[in-house]
Amino acid sequence: MTDDKLFCLSASKDFTVKLSTSDTLETVKTLTTDRPVNAAAISSLRNHVILGGGQEAKDVTTTQYAKIEARIFHLVYEQEIGRVKGHFGPINTLAFQPDGRGYSSGGEDGVIRMHKFPESYYDFEFDRFKFDK
């Protein structure tokens, strides 16, 4: 939920995250990924959301690439701007730090990771970012 309580996120196994109004639950934006999404969080500092999930634990050992990573999206432009690897099982929970300078992730691997963003994260200007489409 956003700090002002106007919007909330929902993560889904259908590979989507939806930003909805808190009062009517009307979907305002939908982010689509290539894997199930178990958790999502909204930054209090920037227009970013972080998504986590991945393949089911039972499928991780039977595939070459597990696709387990937190993914950062720009909320307005709906573009992925970064990925963070580290878990060995699906990510089940995510939360930005209250000051927006990092986040925590918890996975099916039994590990809670505390991440701090590098200074380059704060210098990043999205409107200068070039998309290859």
N, C-alpha and C positions, 0 to 999 in steps of 0.2 A: 504494500500500500504506500502511496506517496505520503510525504510528511503532512500535506494539507488534507489528507484523507479523501481527496476527490476521486482518485483512481486506484484500481487494484489490478494485480496480475494473476493470471491462472496459467499453470503449466499442464501439459497434457501428453499422454502417450501417443496422440495422433500427430506428433512432431510440431505442435504449435504452442505459442505463448500468446495469450490475448490480454490486451490492456482494455479494461472496462471502467465505466463510470461506477462509483461506489453506490450511488443512490438507485439507479435503474438497471445496473449491470449491462448496459448497452456497450457492445464491443466498439472500441474506437480504432484500435490498431491490432493487426495480427502479424506476428513474426513466425516464419516457417523455417524449419531446419530439416536436416536429413536424418534425424534420429529422434527417439522418444525424449521428451523433456520432463524431468521429475521435479525441478525446482527453478524458481526465477526470483530475482530481486531487483528493485529500482534504486538507483543511486540518489542520494540526497544532495550530491555535489554537482553532478553533470547530468545531461540528458542521456544516460546510459542505463541499460539493463544487462544483467548477467544471467545466463541460462546454463543449466547443468542437467545431465541425464546420462544417456549412453545406452549401449546395448544391455540387455538383461544379463545378469551375472552368469546364467547357465550357458549363454551364447559366447561369452568372452573367450573361453578356451578353445572354441571351435572355429574361430575366424582369425585371419592374419592381422587385421587392424581393428582394434577394439573400439575406436571412436569414443573415448572417454576423456572429455576435456570441458572446462568451463569456457563459454563463449560470450564475448562482450559485444553488444549491439548498440548502435546509436538509436535512440528511441524515436526521434523525429524522422530521420532519413531511412530507418529500418534496414540499415546496412551493418554487416558484421565488421568490427574494427579490431578484434583481437581474440586470441585463444590462449588458455593456460592449461597445460597438462600437469599431471601429478598423481591422480587417483588410479587405482588398479581395479576398480569396480565402479558401477554407475554412481553418479553424484545424486544424492537424495535431498540435500538441503543446502541453501545458500543464504547469506546475509551480508549486506554491505556494513562496514563499520559505521557507527553514527556520524563520524566526521567525513565519510565518503572517501577516505584515503586508502582503503583496502577492503578486503572481504574475507569471509570465512566460508569454507566448504566442508561438507561431511559426506562421506561416501560409504557404499556397501562394503568397502574394504576395511571398515572399522577405524578409519583415520579421519581426524578433523584437521584441516589445514588452514593456517592463518596466512593470508597473502597481503603484502603491502605493495601498492603501485609505485613504480619508479617515477622520478621527477619528469621524465619524458611524457608520461601519461597526462600531466597537467598542462604541458606545453602544446599538446596535440590540438590543432585547429581543424575541425572536420571540413569546413568549407574549402580548405586547400587540398583536401584529400582527392586524389584522382581515381575514378572507378574504371575498371576494365570490364566492359560489357560487350 
